[in-house]
Amino acid sequence: MRVEVDYDQCESNALCMAAAPEVFEVRDDDFLYLLTEEPDEGLRAKVLQAERMCPKGAITVTG
């Protein structure tokens, strides 16, 4: 599984971080950071939930 973030669309609202904090992090600078582009398969459900929750559609999961 591979995760990509379109930072031009991302609003850093942290909904993805709430769903999958192991993969997404909004830091004190109010920017989203992708902690891993290829998360463990055990995180698939959380990552897919984060993708669905993104109001701007900035997250894409492939594989």
N, CA, C and O atoms as a Maestro MAE file, in Angstrom:
{
 s_m_m2io_version
 :::
 2.0.0
}

f_m_ct {
 s_m_title
 :::
 protein
 m_atom[252] {
  # First column is atom index #
  i_m_mmod_type
  r_m_x_coord
  r_m_y_coord
  r_m_z_coord
  i_m_residue_number
  s_m_chain_name
  s_m_pdb_residue_name
  s_m_pdb_atom_name
  i_m_atomic_number
  :::
  1 25 0.853 -1.173 0.000 1 A "MET " " N  " 7
  2 3 0.000 0.000 0.000 1 A "MET " " CA " 6
  3 2 0.898 1.236 0.000 1 A "MET " " C  " 6
  4 15 1.914 1.286 0.694 1 A "MET " " O  " 8
  5 25 0.508 2.209 -0.779 2 A "ARG " " N  " 7
  6 3 1.253 3.472 -0.861 2 A "ARG " " CA " 6
  7 2 0.283 4.639 -0.633 2 A "ARG " " C  " 6
  8 15 -0.833 4.645 -1.154 2 A "ARG " " O  " 8
  9 25 0.724 5.612 0.144 3 A "VAL " " N  " 7
  10 3 -0.088 6.775 0.471 3 A "VAL " " CA " 6
  11 2 0.554 8.010 -0.151 3 A "VAL " " C  " 6
  12 15 1.764 8.216 -0.055 3 A "VAL " " O  " 8
  13 25 -0.276 8.821 -0.786 4 A "GLU " " N  " 7
  14 3 0.191 10.084 -1.340 4 A "GLU " " CA " 6
  15 2 -0.735 11.193 -0.859 4 A "GLU " " C  " 6
  16 15 -1.938 10.990 -0.697 4 A "GLU " " O  " 8
  17 25 -0.156 12.362 -0.634 5 A "VAL " " N  " 7
  18 3 -0.920 13.539 -0.210 5 A "VAL " " CA " 6
  19 2 -0.690 14.644 -1.225 5 A "VAL " " C  " 6
  20 15 0.448 14.963 -1.568 5 A "VAL " " O  " 8
  21 25 -1.777 15.220 -1.698 6 A "ASP " " N  " 7
  22 3 -1.693 16.394 -2.566 6 A "ASP " " CA " 6
  23 2 -1.663 17.612 -1.646 6 A "ASP " " C  " 6
  24 15 -2.700 18.093 -1.189 6 A "ASP " " O  " 8
  25 25 -0.471 18.090 -1.389 7 A "TYR " " N  " 7
  26 3 -0.308 19.186 -0.434 7 A "TYR " " CA " 6
  27 2 -0.910 20.496 -0.941 7 A "TYR " " C  " 6
  28 15 -1.168 21.398 -0.145 7 A "TYR " " O  " 8
  29 25 -1.136 20.616 -2.237 8 A "ASP " " N  " 7
  30 3 -1.804 21.809 -2.769 8 A "ASP " " CA " 6
  31 2 -3.279 21.838 -2.369 8 A "ASP " " C  " 6
  32 15 -3.874 22.910 -2.259 8 A "ASP " " O  " 8
  33 25 -3.866 20.662 -2.154 9 A "GLN " " N  " 7
  34 3 -5.272 20.557 -1.756 9 A "GLN " " CA " 6
  35 2 -5.453 20.457 -0.235 9 A "GLN " " C  " 6
  36 15 -6.498 20.832 0.298 9 A "GLN " " O  " 8
  37 25 -4.442 19.954 0.448 10 A "CYS " " N  " 7
  38 3 -4.530 19.677 1.885 10 A "CYS " " CA " 6
  39 2 -4.764 20.948 2.696 10 A "CYS " " C  " 6
  40 15 -4.101 21.964 2.485 10 A "CYS " " O  " 8
  41 25 -5.717 20.877 3.628 11 A "GLU " " N  " 7
  42 3 -6.022 21.985 4.537 11 A "GLU " " CA " 6
  43 2 -5.434 21.767 5.933 11 A "GLU " " C  " 6
  44 15 -5.591 22.614 6.813 11 A "GLU " " O  " 8
  45 25 -4.767 20.649 6.132 12 A "SER " " N  " 7
  46 3 -4.161 20.312 7.434 12 A "SER " " CA " 6
  47 2 -5.172 20.384 8.567 12 A "SER " " C  " 6
  48 15 -4.877 20.909 9.640 12 A "SER " " O  " 8
  49 25 -6.371 19.852 8.322 13 A "ASN " " N  " 7
  50 3 -7.415 19.902 9.342 13 A "ASN " " CA " 6
  51 2 -7.340 18.742 10.335 13 A "ASN " " C  " 6
  52 15 -8.116 18.696 11.290 13 A "ASN " " O  " 8
  53 25 -6.424 17.818 10.122 14 A "ALA " " N  " 7
  54 3 -6.098 16.733 11.058 14 A "ALA " " CA " 6
  55 2 -7.141 15.627 11.151 14 A "ALA " " C  " 6
  56 15 -7.051 14.790 12.049 14 A "ALA " " O  " 8
  57 25 -8.110 15.590 10.272 15 A "LEU " " N  " 7
  58 3 -9.052 14.468 10.293 15 A "LEU " " CA " 6
  59 2 -8.333 13.166 9.978 15 A "LEU " " C  " 6
  60 15 -8.648 12.126 10.555 15 A "LEU " " O  " 8
  61 25 -7.375 13.218 9.074 16 A "CYS " " N  " 7
  62 3 -6.600 12.021 8.739 16 A "CYS " " CA " 6
  63 2 -5.761 11.577 9.935 16 A "CYS " " C  " 6
  64 15 -5.613 10.382 10.191 16 A "CYS " " O  " 8
  65 25 -5.224 12.535 10.651 17 A "MET " " N  " 7
  66 3 -4.420 12.221 11.831 17 A "MET " " CA " 6
  67 2 -5.276 11.545 12.901 17 A "MET " " C  " 6
  68 15 -4.809 10.645 13.599 17 A "MET " " O  " 8
  69 25 -6.519 11.980 13.025 18 A "ALA " " N  " 7
  70 3 -7.427 11.357 13.987 18 A "ALA " " CA " 6
  71 2 -7.693 9.901 13.610 18 A "ALA " " C  " 6
  72 15 -7.825 9.044 14.484 18 A "ALA " " O  " 8
  73 25 -7.772 9.625 12.312 19 A "ALA " " N  " 7
  74 3 -8.063 8.266 11.844 19 A "ALA " " CA " 6
  75 2 -6.833 7.369 11.882 19 A "ALA " " C  " 6
  76 15 -6.932 6.192 12.229 19 A "ALA " " O  " 8
  77 25 -5.667 7.922 11.525 20 A "ALA " " N  " 7
  78 3 -4.450 7.108 11.425 20 A "ALA " " CA " 6
  79 2 -3.234 7.907 11.906 20 A "ALA " " C  " 6
  80 15 -2.425 8.350 11.092 20 A "ALA " " O  " 8
  81 25 -3.104 8.093 13.218 21 A "PRO " " N  " 7
  82 3 -1.992 8.884 13.744 21 A "PRO " " CA " 6
  83 2 -0.624 8.250 13.510 21 A "PRO " " C  " 6
  84 15 0.401 8.921 13.629 21 A "PRO " " O  " 8
  85 25 -0.605 6.963 13.178 22 A "GLU " " N  " 7
  86 3 0.654 6.289 12.873 22 A "GLU " " CA " 6
  87 2 1.211 6.721 11.516 22 A "GLU " " C  " 6
  88 15 2.389 6.512 11.225 22 A "GLU " " O  " 8
  89 25 0.355 7.326 10.688 23 A "VAL " " N  " 7
  90 3 0.723 7.660 9.314 23 A "VAL " " CA " 6
  91 2 0.723 9.164 9.059 23 A "VAL " " C  " 6
  92 15 1.551 9.665 8.299 23 A "VAL " " O  " 8
  93 25 -0.203 9.885 9.692 24 A "PHE " " N  " 7
  94 3 -0.369 11.314 9.436 24 A "PHE " " CA " 6
  95 2 -0.147 12.109 10.718 24 A "PHE " " C  " 6
  96 15 -0.533 11.673 11.803 24 A "PHE " " O  " 8
  97 25 0.477 13.279 10.585 25 A "GLU " " N  " 7
  98 3 0.712 14.119 11.746 25 A "GLU " " CA " 6
  99 2 0.639 15.590 11.336 25 A "GLU " " C  " 6
  100 15 1.320 16.017 10.403 25 A "GLU " " O  " 8
  101 25 -0.181 16.349 12.030 26 A "VAL " " N  " 7
  102 3 -0.207 17.796 11.860 26 A "VAL " " CA " 6
  103 2 0.577 18.365 13.041 26 A "VAL " " C  " 6
  104 15 0.222 18.168 14.203 26 A "VAL " " O  " 8
  105 25 1.639 19.065 12.709 27 A "ARG " " N  " 7
  106 3 2.546 19.570 13.735 27 A "ARG " " CA " 6
  107 2 2.202 21.001 14.124 27 A "ARG " " C  " 6
  108 15 1.272 21.601 13.586 27 A "ARG " " O  " 8
  109 25 2.958 21.527 15.053 28 A "ASP " " N  " 7
  110 3 2.725 22.878 15.574 28 A "ASP " " CA " 6
  111 2 2.787 23.950 14.495 28 A "ASP " " C  " 6
  112 15 2.248 25.042 14.675 28 A "ASP " " O  " 8
  113 25 3.444 23.647 13.363 29 A "ASP " " N  " 7
  114 3 3.508 24.622 12.273 29 A "ASP " " CA " 6
  115 2 2.253 24.590 11.394 29 A "ASP " " C  " 6
  116 15 2.173 25.296 10.389 29 A "ASP " " O  " 8
  117 25 1.256 23.750 11.792 30 A "ASP " " N  " 7
  118 3 -0.025 23.611 11.096 30 A "ASP " " CA " 6
  119 2 0.102 23.017 9.690 30 A "ASP " " C  " 6
  120 15 -0.735 23.280 8.827 30 A "ASP " " O  " 8
  121 25 1.138 22.223 9.462 31 A "PHE " " N  " 7
  122 3 1.289 21.500 8.203 31 A "PHE " " CA " 6
  123 2 1.177 20.011 8.461 31 A "PHE " " C  " 6
  124 15 1.591 19.506 9.504 31 A "PHE " " O  " 8
  125 25 0.606 19.321 7.481 32 A "LEU " " N  " 7
  126 3 0.489 17.868 7.551 32 A "LEU " " CA " 6
  127 2 1.801 17.225 7.133 32 A "LEU " " C  " 6
  128 15 2.432 17.638 6.160 32 A "LEU " " O  " 8
  129 25 2.200 16.208 7.885 33 A "TYR " " N  " 7
  130 3 3.386 15.422 7.557 33 A "TYR " " CA " 6
  131 2 2.963 13.974 7.396 33 A "TYR " " C  " 6
  132 15 2.223 13.435 8.218 33 A "TYR " " O  " 8
  133 25 3.434 13.359 6.340 34 A "LEU " " N  " 7
  134 3 3.211 11.942 6.087 34 A "LEU " " CA " 6
  135 2 4.365 11.200 6.741 34 A "LEU " " C  " 6
  136 15 5.509 11.327 6.303 34 A "LEU " " O  " 8
  137 25 4.083 10.433 7.779 35 A "LEU " " N  " 7
  138 3 5.135 9.777 8.543 35 A "LEU " " CA " 6
  139 2 5.727 8.587 7.806 35 A "LEU " " C  " 6
  140 15 6.886 8.235 8.025 35 A "LEU " " O  " 8
  141 25 4.945 7.968 6.938 36 A "THR " " N  " 7
  142 3 5.435 6.875 6.101 36 A "THR " " CA " 6
  143 2 4.606 6.820 4.831 36 A "THR " " C  " 6
  144 15 3.379 6.913 4.884 36 A "THR " " O  " 8
  145 25 5.261 6.671 3.697 37 A "GLU " " N  " 7
  146 3 4.554 6.555 2.420 37 A "GLU " " CA " 6
  147 2 4.048 5.146 2.174 37 A "GLU " " C  " 6
  148 15 3.140 4.938 1.369 37 A "GLU " " O  " 8
  149 25 4.636 4.174 2.866 38 A "GLU " " N  " 7
  150 3 4.247 2.774 2.695 38 A "GLU " " CA " 6
  151 2 3.970 2.145 4.060 38 A "GLU " " C  " 6
  152 15 4.793 1.395 4.584 38 A "GLU " " O  " 8
  153 25 2.799 2.460 4.632 39 A "PRO " " N  " 7
  154 3 2.479 1.925 5.955 39 A "PRO " " CA " 6
  155 2 2.274 0.417 5.946 39 A "PRO " " C  " 6
  156 15 1.994 -0.190 4.912 39 A "PRO " " O  " 8
  157 25 2.420 -0.156 7.108 40 A "ASP " " N  " 7
  158 3 2.210 -1.584 7.312 40 A "ASP " " CA " 6
  159 2 0.783 -1.959 6.909 40 A "ASP " " C  " 6
  160 15 -0.154 -1.186 7.108 40 A "ASP " " O  " 8
  161 25 0.639 -3.124 6.357 41 A "GLU " " N  " 7
  162 3 -0.672 -3.603 5.894 41 A "GLU " " CA " 6
  163 2 -1.707 -3.621 7.021 41 A "GLU " " C  " 6
  164 15 -2.904 -3.496 6.764 41 A "GLU " " O  " 8
  165 25 -1.260 -3.773 8.243 42 A "GLY " " N  " 7
  166 3 -2.166 -3.775 9.386 42 A "GLY " " CA " 6
  167 2 -2.859 -2.436 9.606 42 A "GLY " " C  " 6
  168 15 -3.837 -2.357 10.350 42 A "GLY " " O  " 8
  169 25 -2.361 -1.389 8.965 43 A "LEU " " N  " 7
  170 3 -2.965 -0.064 9.095 43 A "LEU " " CA " 6
  171 2 -3.921 0.272 7.954 43 A "LEU " " C  " 6
  172 15 -4.451 1.381 7.894 43 A "LEU " " O  " 8
  173 25 -4.141 -0.677 7.054 44 A "ARG " " N  " 7
  174 3 -4.950 -0.418 5.861 44 A "ARG " " CA " 6
  175 2 -6.320 0.178 6.196 44 A "ARG " " C  " 6
  176 15 -6.717 1.171 5.586 44 A "ARG " " O  " 8
  177 25 -7.036 -0.395 7.133 45 A "ALA " " N  " 7
  178 3 -8.385 0.103 7.460 45 A "ALA " " CA " 6
  179 2 -8.326 1.552 7.940 45 A "ALA " " C  " 6
  180 15 -9.162 2.365 7.546 45 A "ALA " " O  " 8
  181 25 -7.360 1.882 8.775 46 A "LYS " " N  " 7
  182 3 -7.225 3.249 9.278 46 A "LYS " " CA " 6
  183 2 -6.872 4.219 8.151 46 A "LYS " " C  " 6
  184 15 -7.425 5.316 8.072 46 A "LYS " " O  " 8
  185 25 -5.952 3.809 7.286 47 A "VAL " " N  " 7
  186 3 -5.515 4.678 6.191 47 A "VAL " " CA " 6
  187 2 -6.660 4.915 5.206 47 A "VAL " " C  " 6
  188 15 -6.846 6.034 4.728 47 A "VAL " " O  " 8
  189 25 -7.417 3.878 4.907 48 A "LEU " " N  " 7
  190 3 -8.557 4.037 4.008 48 A "LEU " " CA " 6
  191 2 -9.627 4.936 4.634 48 A "LEU " " C  " 6
  192 15 -10.285 5.704 3.932 48 A "LEU " " O  " 8
  193 25 -9.794 4.839 5.941 49 A "GLN " " N  " 7
  194 3 -10.733 5.730 6.628 49 A "GLN " " CA " 6
  195 2 -10.245 7.172 6.516 49 A "GLN " " C  " 6
  196 15 -11.043 8.077 6.273 49 A "GLN " " O  " 8
  197 25 -8.949 7.394 6.688 50 A "ALA " " N  " 7
  198 3 -8.382 8.736 6.559 50 A "ALA " " CA " 6
  199 2 -8.615 9.280 5.155 50 A "ALA " " C  " 6
  200 15 -8.949 10.453 4.984 50 A "ALA " " O  " 8
  201 25 -8.438 8.428 4.156 51 A "GLU " " N  " 7
  202 3 -8.669 8.837 2.766 51 A "GLU " " CA " 6
  203 2 -10.125 9.270 2.575 51 A "GLU " " C  " 6
  204 15 -10.393 10.295 1.949 51 A "GLU " " O  " 8
  205 25 -11.057 8.493 3.111 52 A "ARG " " N  " 7
  206 3 -12.485 8.816 2.987 52 A "ARG " " CA " 6
  207 2 -12.859 10.087 3.740 52 A "ARG " " C  " 6
  208 15 -13.718 10.844 3.289 52 A "ARG " " O  " 8
  209 25 -12.222 10.326 4.880 53 A "MET " " N  " 7
  210 3 -12.574 11.456 5.730 53 A "MET " " CA " 6
  211 2 -12.037 12.787 5.223 53 A "MET " " C  " 6
  212 15 -12.524 13.840 5.633 53 A "MET " " O  " 8
  213 25 -11.050 12.760 4.347 54 A "CYS " " N  " 7
  214 3 -10.427 14.009 3.888 54 A "CYS " " CA " 6
  215 2 -11.436 14.831 3.097 54 A "CYS " " C  " 6
  216 15 -11.890 14.394 2.040 54 A "CYS " " O  " 8
  217 25 -11.796 16.016 3.590 55 A "PRO " " N  " 7
  218 3 -12.817 16.815 2.903 55 A "PRO " " CA " 6
  219 2 -12.348 17.370 1.557 55 A "PRO " " C  " 6
  220 15 -13.177 17.722 0.717 55 A "PRO " " O  " 8
  221 25 -11.063 17.451 1.343 56 A "LYS " " N  " 7
  222 3 -10.530 17.981 0.087 56 A "LYS " " CA " 6
  223 2 -10.090 16.885 -0.873 56 A "LYS " " C  " 6
  224 15 -9.656 17.180 -1.987 56 A "LYS " " O  " 8
  225 25 -10.197 15.625 -0.459 57 A "GLY " " N  " 7
  226 3 -9.762 14.528 -1.332 57 A "GLY " " CA " 6
  227 2 -8.271 14.565 -1.614 57 A "GLY " " C  " 6
  228 15 -7.829 14.162 -2.689 57 A "GLY " " O  " 8
  229 25 -7.497 15.046 -0.655 58 A "ALA " " N  " 7
  230 3 -6.065 15.228 -0.844 58 A "ALA " " CA " 6
  231 2 -5.249 13.959 -0.626 58 A "ALA " " C  " 6
  232 15 -4.054 13.936 -0.920 58 A "ALA " " O  " 8
  233 25 -5.878 12.904 -0.115 59 A "ILE " " N  " 7
  234 3 -5.170 11.667 0.178 59 A "ILE " " CA " 6
  235 2 -5.549 10.610 -0.848 59 A "ILE " " C  " 6
  236 15 -6.726 10.407 -1.145 59 A "ILE " " O  " 8
  237 25 -4.533 9.940 -1.385 60 A "THR " " N  " 7
  238 3 -4.747 8.849 -2.321 60 A "THR " " CA " 6
  239 2 -4.018 7.609 -1.821 60 A "THR " " C  " 6
  240 15 -2.832 7.667 -1.494 60 A "THR " " O  " 8
  241 25 -4.727 6.495 -1.763 61 A "VAL " " N  " 7
  242 3 -4.141 5.225 -1.358 61 A "VAL " " CA " 6
  243 2 -4.169 4.292 -2.545 61 A "VAL " " C  " 6
  244 15 -5.213 4.096 -3.167 61 A "VAL " " O  " 8
  245 25 -3.016 3.713 -2.863 62 A "THR " " N  " 7
  246 3 -2.929 2.754 -3.962 62 A "THR " " CA " 6
  247 2 -2.298 1.466 -3.459 62 A "THR " " C  " 6
  248 15 -1.568 1.451 -2.468 62 A "THR " " O  " 8
  249 25 -2.596 0.400 -4.162 63 A "GLY " " N  " 7
  250 3 -1.987 -0.892 -3.832 63 A "GLY " " CA " 6
  251 2 -2.695 -1.661 -2.771 63 A "GLY " " C  " 6
  252 15 -2.268 -2.760 -2.417 63 A "GLY " " O  " 8
  :::
 }
 m_bond[251] {
  # First column is bond index #
  i_m_from
  i_m_to
  i_m_order
  :::
  1 1 2 1
  2 2 3 1
  3 3 4 2
  4 3 5 1
  5 5 6 1
  6 6 7 1
  7 7 8 2
  8 7 9 1
  9 9 10 1
  10 10 11 1
  11 11 12 2
  12 11 13 1
  13 13 14 1
  14 14 15 1
  15 15 16 2
  16 15 17 1
  17 17 18 1
  18 18 19 1
  19 19 20 2
  20 19 21 1
  21 21 22 1
  22 22 23 1
  23 23 24 2
  24 23 25 1
  25 25 26 1
  26 26 27 1
  27 27 28 2
  28 27 29 1
  29 29 30 1
  30 30 31 1
  31 31 32 2
  32 31 33 1
  33 33 34 1
  34 34 35 1
  35 35 36 2
  36 35 37 1
  37 37 38 1
  38 38 39 1
  39 39 40 2
  40 39 41 1
  41 41 42 1
  42 42 43 1
  43 43 44 2
  44 43 45 1
  45 45 46 1
  46 46 47 1
  47 47 48 2
  48 47 49 1
  49 49 50 1
  50 50 51 1
  51 51 52 2
  52 51 53 1
  53 53 54 1
  54 54 55 1
  55 55 56 2
  56 55 57 1
  57 57 58 1
  58 58 59 1
  59 59 60 2
  60 59 61 1
  61 61 62 1
  62 62 63 1
  63 63 64 2
  64 63 65 1
  65 65 66 1
  66 66 67 1
  67 67 68 2
  68 67 69 1
  69 69 70 1
  70 70 71 1
  71 71 72 2
  72 71 73 1
  73 73 74 1
  74 74 75 1
  75 75 76 2
  76 75 77 1
  77 77 78 1
  78 78 79 1
  79 79 80 2
  80 79 81 1
  81 81 82 1
  82 82 83 1
  83 83 84 2
  84 83 85 1
  85 85 86 1
  86 86 87 1
  87 87 88 2
  88 87 89 1
  89 89 90 1
  90 90 91 1
  91 91 92 2
  92 91 93 1
  93 93 94 1
  94 94 95 1
  95 95 96 2
  96 95 97 1
  97 97 98 1
  98 98 99 1
  99 99 100 2
  100 99 101 1
  101 101 102 1
  102 102 103 1
  103 103 104 2
  104 103 105 1
  105 105 106 1
  106 106 107 1
  107 107 108 2
  108 107 109 1
  109 109 110 1
  110 110 111 1
  111 111 112 2
  112 111 113 1
  113 113 114 1
  114 114 115 1
  115 115 116 2
  116 115 117 1
  117 117 118 1
  118 118 119 1
  119 119 120 2
  120 119 121 1
  121 121 122 1
  122 122 123 1
  123 123 124 2
  124 123 125 1
  125 125 126 1
  126 126 127 1
  127 127 128 2
  128 127 129 1
  129 129 130 1
  130 130 131 1
  131 131 132 2
  132 131 133 1
  133 133 134 1
  134 134 135 1
  135 135 136 2
  136 135 137 1
  137 137 138 1
  138 138 139 1
  139 139 140 2
  140 139 141 1
  141 141 142 1
  142 142 143 1
  143 143 144 2
  144 143 145 1
  145 145 146 1
  146 146 147 1
  147 147 148 2
  148 147 149 1
  149 149 150 1
  150 150 151 1
  151 151 152 2
  152 151 153 1
  153 153 154 1
  154 154 155 1
  155 155 156 2
  156 155 157 1
  157 157 158 1
  158 158 159 1
  159 159 160 2
  160 159 161 1
  161 161 162 1
  162 162 163 1
  163 163 164 2
  164 163 165 1
  165 165 166 1
  166 166 167 1
  167 167 168 2
  168 167 169 1
  169 169 170 1
  170 170 171 1
  171 171 172 2
  172 171 173 1
  173 173 174 1
  174 174 175 1
  175 175 176 2
  176 175 177 1
  177 177 178 1
  178 178 179 1
  179 179 180 2
  180 179 181 1
  181 181 182 1
  182 182 183 1
  183 183 184 2
  184 183 185 1
  185 185 186 1
  186 186 187 1
  187 187 188 2
  188 187 189 1
  189 189 190 1
  190 190 191 1
  191 191 192 2
  192 191 193 1
  193 193 194 1
  194 194 195 1
  195 195 196 2
  196 195 197 1
  197 197 198 1
  198 198 199 1
  199 199 200 2
  200 199 201 1
  201 201 202 1
  202 202 203 1
  203 203 204 2
  204 203 205 1
  205 205 206 1
  206 206 207 1
  207 207 208 2
  208 207 209 1
  209 209 210 1
  210 210 211 1
  211 211 212 2
  212 211 213 1
  213 213 214 1
  214 214 215 1
  215 215 216 2
  216 215 217 1
  217 217 218 1
  218 218 219 1
  219 219 220 2
  220 219 221 1
  221 221 222 1
  222 222 223 1
  223 223 224 2
  224 223 225 1
  225 225 226 1
  226 226 227 1
  227 227 228 2
  228 227 229 1
  229 229 230 1
  230 230 231 1
  231 231 232 2
  232 231 233 1
  233 233 234 1
  234 234 235 1
  235 235 236 2
  236 235 237 1
  237 237 238 1
  238 238 239 1
  239 239 240 2
  240 239 241 1
  241 241 242 1
  242 242 243 1
  243 243 244 2
  244 243 245 1
  245 245 246 1
  246 246 247 1
  247 247 248 2
  248 247 249 1
  249 249 250 1
  250 250 251 1
  251 251 252 2
  :::
 }
}
